């Protein structure tokens, strides 16, 4: 699960090796604009790694099975019979047929990323929409809950 991976990355890369900061969104508020940007990006490395590594396994398996299915199709067979190289077959036959389902799966995984951000923001002490959603749910603030859910559903439909 993503929370376990977050804790492992925090312990190994944040505490033992001191490579990344383990909490907060930035070190201080009195930084120049470019220093503030790089400091915020540096603090977001671990949360982004957790989000990416959490969903990459199923996506890779899906892409692999889709590639195997495309390779078994007739148009790839005829492209091989025409004498096209593997690079040309990959570029002109496999990848164009691989992009639309992959983008669809990435779009449909967006709600799980938003839902997982509630846990990750609390682990990494980041004030974001996930924490706002959690606090609104605890205090029964229904307009805020509806607003966050509408934003999530809009991003899913987009």
Buried (B, 14 or more C-beta within 10 A) or exposed (E): EBBEBBBEBBEEBBEEEEEBBBEBBBBEEEBEEEEBEEBBEBBBBBBEBBBEEBBEEEBEEEBEEBBEEBBEEEEBEEBBEEEBEEEEBBEEBBEEBBEEBBEEBEEEBBBEBBEBBBBBBBBBEBEBBBBBBBEBBEEEBEEBBEBBEEEBEEEEEE
